[in-house]
Amino acid sequence: MGRGGTKGTHRIEFDLKDDINLIPGTQPNELIHQGALRNGRHGKMEIFENDF
């Protein structure tokens, strides 16, 4: 997420609960969940400024 450059300005971290299953996508860094991931219901979501 962000404007131009080589990195985004923000990052999202999502700590999934143990019973949530993700499947590999078509790219090496891609994991897919069937449907929406909801904060609190499926895990804990945090948004940070990308400072690295």
N, C-alpha and C positions, 0 to 999 in steps of 0.2 A: 504494500500500500504506500503510495507516495507520489512524488513528482520527479520524473526523470532520474538521471544519475544511474548508479549501479546498485543501489540498495533503496529499500523503502524507508519512509520516515517513521513508520510504526510497525509493530509486530503483535500478533495475537498468540497467546499461549493457552492451550486448552488441556486441562488435566482430566482425562476421561475416567469415569468409574470403571471398575473391573469387568462388569458384564456388558460393556459396549464393544461391539465388533466392527472393525474397519477392514476393508478389502483393498488389496493393491490396485492401483490404477494403471494407466498406460505409460506413465513416466516414473523414474526411479524414486522421486521424492513425493509421490502422490498417493494419498490414502483416501478412500471414499467411504462415506457413511450414507446408507440409504435413507434419505429424509433429512430433516433439520436437526442440528445439534443445539440443544437448549441449555443455557447456563443454569446450573442448579439441578436440573433434571438428569442430564447426561454427564455432568462433570462441572468443573470450575473454569470459567473463562476470565482471562485478564488481558488488558491491552496496555502495551508499553511503548514509549518512544524508543526508536531504534538508535541506540547510542554506541553501537560497535561497528 
